[in-house]
């Protein structure tokens, strides 16, 4: 695992999905959120690390659909 997240966007011609940016595994969830644009939708995969109530370290690969309600056309 070398990446924490991958963010994708729809191409300008609206026919394909393109890689928008990637973050190395040293980045955090907060770094991932900072890369989401305020005015455009994105698709993303993010590897989330967390700790369970009983102290076990876990991770999940999560899919996100980002679509700001008040700024997209």
OpenMM code with the backbone's topology and positions (N, CA, C; nanometers):
from openmm import Vec3, app, unit

residues = "UNK UNK UNK UNK UNK UNK UNK UNK UNK UNK UNK UNK UNK UNK UNK UNK UNK UNK UNK UNK UNK UNK UNK UNK UNK UNK UNK UNK UNK UNK UNK UNK UNK UNK UNK UNK UNK UNK UNK UNK UNK UNK UNK UNK UNK UNK UNK UNK UNK UNK UNK UNK UNK UNK UNK UNK UNK UNK UNK UNK UNK UNK UNK UNK UNK UNK UNK UNK UNK UNK UNK UNK UNK".split()
positions = [
    Vec3(0.0844, -0.1191, 0.0000),
    Vec3(0.0000, 0.0000, 0.0000),
    Vec3(0.0873, 0.1231, 0.0000),
    Vec3(0.0812, 0.2006, -0.1053),
    Vec3(0.1586, 0.3245, -0.1051),
    Vec3(0.0709, 0.4489, -0.1081),
    Vec3(-0.0592, 0.4321, -0.1245),
    Vec3(-0.1482, 0.5471, -0.1345),
    Vec3(-0.2524, 0.5484, -0.0227),
    Vec3(-0.2831, 0.6679, 0.0247),
    Vec3(-0.3913, 0.6855, 0.1216),
    Vec3(-0.5228, 0.7073, 0.0480),
    Vec3(-0.5180, 0.7807, -0.0643),
    Vec3(-0.6416, 0.8092, -0.1370),
    Vec3(-0.6139, 0.8338, -0.2847),
    Vec3(-0.7189, 0.8184, -0.3645),
    Vec3(-0.7208, 0.8535, -0.5073),
    Vec3(-0.8507, 0.9289, -0.5310),
    Vec3(-0.8405, 1.0412, -0.5963),
    Vec3(-0.9588, 1.1219, -0.6282),
    Vec3(-0.9744, 1.1248, -0.7797),
    Vec3(-1.0971, 1.1031, -0.8253),
    Vec3(-1.1271, 1.0958, -0.9679),
    Vec3(-1.2291, 1.2015, -1.0067),
    Vec3(-1.2238, 1.2430, -1.1334),
    Vec3(-1.3206, 1.3400, -1.1842),
    Vec3(-1.3696, 1.2946, -1.3213),
    Vec3(-1.4813, 1.3491, -1.3618),
    Vec3(-1.5342, 1.3230, -1.4955),
    Vec3(-1.4611, 1.4152, -1.5926),
    Vec3(-1.4193, 1.3607, -1.7053),
    Vec3(-1.3434, 1.4378, -1.8044),
    Vec3(-1.4259, 1.5555, -1.8577),
    Vec3(-1.3569, 1.6505, -1.9157),
    Vec3(-1.4243, 1.7694, -1.9694),
    Vec3(-1.5257, 1.7343, -2.0772),
    Vec3(-1.4988, 1.6286, -2.1555),
    Vec3(-1.5951, 1.5880, -2.2581),
    Vec3(-1.7053, 1.4973, -2.2013),
    Vec3(-1.6980, 1.4695, -2.0699),
    Vec3(-1.7971, 1.3909, -1.9961),
    Vec3(-1.8132, 1.2484, -2.0470),
    Vec3(-1.7026, 1.1917, -2.1001),
    Vec3(-1.7086, 1.0558, -2.1527),
    Vec3(-1.6266, 0.9559, -2.0718),
    Vec3(-1.5317, 1.0032, -1.9915),
    Vec3(-1.4472, 0.9128, -1.9138),
    Vec3(-1.4261, 0.9670, -1.7727),
    Vec3(-1.3748, 0.8794, -1.6887),
    Vec3(-1.3364, 0.9188, -1.5531),
    Vec3(-1.1849, 0.9251, -1.5497),
    Vec3(-1.1311, 1.0368, -1.5002),
    Vec3(-0.9871, 1.0601, -1.4975),
    Vec3(-0.9365, 1.0685, -1.3539),
    Vec3(-0.8094, 1.0344, -1.3370),
    Vec3(-0.7452, 1.0506, -1.2069),
    Vec3(-0.7201, 1.1998, -1.1851),
    Vec3(-0.7685, 1.2528, -1.0734),
    Vec3(-0.7504, 1.3942, -1.0426),
    Vec3(-0.6272, 1.4134, -0.9546),
    Vec3(-0.6132, 1.3350, -0.8479),
    Vec3(-0.4939, 1.3418, -0.7630),
    Vec3(-0.4866, 1.2177, -0.6746),
    Vec3(-0.3693, 1.1974, -0.6175),
    Vec3(-0.3444, 1.0849, -0.5279),
    Vec3(-0.2670, 1.1362, -0.4083),
    Vec3(-0.2814, 1.0673, -0.2955),
    Vec3(-0.2058, 1.1041, -0.1768),
    Vec3(-0.1286, 0.9857, -0.1223),
    Vec3(-0.0026, 1.0053, -0.0848),
    Vec3(0.0762, 0.8960, -0.0300),
    Vec3(0.0203, 0.8481, 0.1038),
    Vec3(0.0593, 0.7293, 0.1449),
    Vec3(0.0032, 0.6715, 0.2678),
    Vec3(0.0437, 0.7474, 0.3937),
    Vec3(0.1347, 0.8435, 0.3824),
    Vec3(0.1728, 0.9254, 0.4976),
    Vec3(0.0728, 1.0371, 0.5238),
    Vec3(-0.0151, 1.0647, 0.4274),
    Vec3(-0.1154, 1.1704, 0.4465),
    Vec3(-0.2319, 1.1191, 0.5303),
    Vec3(-0.3118, 1.2107, 0.5807),
    Vec3(-0.4230, 1.1781, 0.6701),
    Vec3(-0.5570, 1.1993, 0.5990),
    Vec3(-0.6644, 1.1639, 0.6692),
    Vec3(-0.7981, 1.1880, 0.6172),
    Vec3(-0.8209, 1.3379, 0.5964),
    Vec3(-0.7674, 1.4198, 0.6865),
    Vec3(-0.7820, 1.5644, 0.6738),
    Vec3(-0.7134, 1.6158, 0.5469),
    Vec3(-0.5986, 1.5573, 0.5117),
    Vec3(-0.5315, 1.5938, 0.3862),
    Vec3(-0.6191, 1.5572, 0.2670),
    Vec3(-0.6818, 1.4413, 0.2731),
    Vec3(-0.7733, 1.3967, 0.1677),
    Vec3(-0.8862, 1.4975, 0.1483),
    Vec3(-0.9489, 1.5382, 0.2579),
    Vec3(-1.0622, 1.6318, 0.2510),
    Vec3(-1.0186, 1.7658, 0.1915),
    Vec3(-0.8975, 1.8107, 0.2218),
    Vec3(-0.8469, 1.9375, 0.1679),
    Vec3(-0.8338, 1.9344, 0.0155),
    Vec3(-0.8178, 1.8150, -0.0432),
    Vec3(-0.8025, 1.8041, -0.1881),
    Vec3(-0.9357, 1.7978, -0.2631),
    Vec3(-1.0466, 1.7921, -0.1910),
    Vec3(-1.1773, 1.7914, -0.2562),
    Vec3(-1.2169, 1.9345, -0.2903),
    Vec3(-1.2463, 1.9637, -0.4177),
    Vec3(-1.2800, 2.1012, -0.4564),
    Vec3(-1.4151, 2.1441, -0.3990),
    Vec3(-1.4275, 2.2729, -0.3725),
    Vec3(-1.5510, 2.3256, -0.3142),
    Vec3(-1.6635, 2.3413, -0.4164),
    Vec3(-1.6297, 2.3393, -0.5452),
    Vec3(-1.7302, 2.3720, -0.6449),
    Vec3(-1.7472, 2.2675, -0.7549),
    Vec3(-1.6885, 2.1483, -0.7383),
    Vec3(-1.6994, 2.0458, -0.8419),
    Vec3(-1.7156, 1.9082, -0.7778),
    Vec3(-1.7924, 1.8211, -0.8413),
    Vec3(-1.8094, 1.6863, -0.7876),
    Vec3(-1.6858, 1.5999, -0.8134),
    Vec3(-1.6664, 1.4996, -0.7287),
    Vec3(-1.5561, 1.4057, -0.7421),
    Vec3(-1.5989, 1.2684, -0.6909),
    Vec3(-1.5302, 1.1659, -0.7398),
    Vec3(-1.5374, 1.0307, -0.6854),
    Vec3(-1.4044, 1.0065, -0.6160),
    Vec3(-1.4028, 0.9270, -0.5110),
    Vec3(-1.2757, 0.9037, -0.4413),
    Vec3(-1.2754, 0.7696, -0.3693),
    Vec3(-1.1554, 0.7168, -0.3551),
    Vec3(-1.1286, 0.6017, -0.2699),
    Vec3(-1.0313, 0.6484, -0.1637),
    Vec3(-1.0588, 0.6132, -0.0378),
    Vec3(-0.9711, 0.6540, 0.0714),
    Vec3(-0.9564, 0.5378, 0.1690),
    Vec3(-0.8327, 0.5098, 0.2065),
    Vec3(-0.8033, 0.4050, 0.3042),
    Vec3(-0.8090, 0.4687, 0.4425),
    Vec3(-0.9090, 0.4302, 0.5217),
    Vec3(-0.9330, 0.4909, 0.6527),
    Vec3(-0.8801, 0.3989, 0.7625),
    Vec3(-0.7897, 0.4520, 0.8442),
    Vec3(-0.7402, 0.3788, 0.9617),
    Vec3(-0.8205, 0.4211, 1.0839),
    Vec3(-0.8525, 0.3250, 1.1687),
    Vec3(-0.9263, 0.3563, 1.2910),
    Vec3(-0.8959, 0.2498, 1.3962),
    Vec3(-0.9383, 0.2762, 1.5178),
    Vec3(-0.9208, 0.1824, 1.6273),
    Vec3(-1.0577, 0.1454, 1.6833),
    Vec3(-1.0803, 0.0153, 1.7031),
    Vec3(-1.2092, -0.0308, 1.7550),
    Vec3(-1.2194, -0.0004, 1.9042),
    Vec3(-1.3389, -0.0170, 1.9589),
    Vec3(-1.3608, 0.0083, 2.1020),
    Vec3(-1.2728, -0.0786, 2.1904),
    Vec3(-1.2384, -0.1991, 2.1425),
    Vec3(-1.1540, -0.2878, 2.2233),
    Vec3(-1.0049, -0.2713, 2.1916),
    Vec3(-0.9676, -0.1647, 2.1167),
    Vec3(-0.8280, -0.1302, 2.0962),
    Vec3(-0.7596, -0.1893, 1.9744),
    Vec3(-0.8328, -0.2637, 1.8911),
    Vec3(-0.7707, -0.3218, 1.7713),
    Vec3(-0.7607, -0.2166, 1.6612),
    Vec3(-0.6450, -0.2124, 1.5951),
    Vec3(-0.6279, -0.1212, 1.4813),
    Vec3(-0.6859, -0.1878, 1.3574),
    Vec3(-0.7677, -0.1123, 1.2846),
    Vec3(-0.8356, -0.1616, 1.1651),
    Vec3(-0.8218, -0.0585, 1.0537),
    Vec3(-0.8552, -0.1004, 0.9320),
    Vec3(-0.8668, -0.0048, 0.8228),
    Vec3(-0.9734, -0.0521, 0.7256),
    Vec3(-1.0323, 0.0433, 0.6584),
    Vec3(-1.1370, 0.0166, 0.5587),
    Vec3(-1.1089, 0.1007, 0.4357),
    Vec3(-1.1334, 0.0429, 0.3203),
    Vec3(-1.1261, 0.1169, 0.1956),
    Vec3(-1.2668, 0.1703, 0.1680),
    Vec3(-1.2811, 0.3014, 0.1656),
    Vec3(-1.4127, 0.3643, 0.1524),
    Vec3(-1.4241, 0.4371, 0.0191),
    Vec3(-1.5430, 0.4292, -0.0406),
    Vec3(-1.5734, 0.4991, -0.1645),
    Vec3(-1.6554, 0.6226, -0.1307),
    Vec3(-1.6187, 0.7367, -0.1881),
    Vec3(-1.6883, 0.8617, -0.1630),
    Vec3(-1.7398, 0.9192, -0.2937),
    Vec3(-1.8582, 0.9763, -0.2874),
    Vec3(-1.9090, 1.0585, -0.3959),
    Vec3(-1.9260, 1.1979, -0.3384),
    Vec3(-1.8449, 1.2927, -0.3849),
    Vec3(-1.8441, 1.4292, -0.3342),
    Vec3(-1.9204, 1.5175, -0.4319),
    Vec3(-2.0253, 1.5830, -0.3829),
    Vec3(-2.1021, 1.6730, -0.4656),
    Vec3(-2.1550, 1.7868, -0.3792),
    Vec3(-2.0819, 1.8986, -0.3745),
    Vec3(-2.1263, 2.0121, -0.2931),
    Vec3(-2.2628, 2.0618, -0.3404),
    Vec3(-2.3587, 2.0665, -0.2516),
    Vec3(-2.4961, 2.0998, -0.2860),
    Vec3(-2.5139, 2.2400, -0.3432),
    Vec3(-2.4467, 2.3364, -0.2878),
    Vec3(-2.4766, 2.4743, -0.3240),
    Vec3(-2.3824, 2.5360, -0.4279),
    Vec3(-2.2852, 2.4579, -0.4801),
    Vec3(-2.1890, 2.5195, -0.5705),
    Vec3(-2.1692, 2.4466, -0.7023),
    Vec3(-2.2356, 2.3358, -0.7247),
    Vec3(-2.2171, 2.2632, -0.8513),
    Vec3(-2.3294, 2.2952, -0.9483),
    Vec3(-2.2989, 2.2802, -1.0746),
    Vec3(-2.4020, 2.3079, -1.1752),
    Vec3(-2.4644, 2.1812, -1.2251),
] * unit.nanometer
topology = app.Topology()
chain = topology.addChain("A")
for resn in residues:
    res = topology.addResidue(resn, chain)
    for name in ("N", "CA", "C"):
        topology.addAtom(name, app.Element.getBySymbol(name[0]), res)
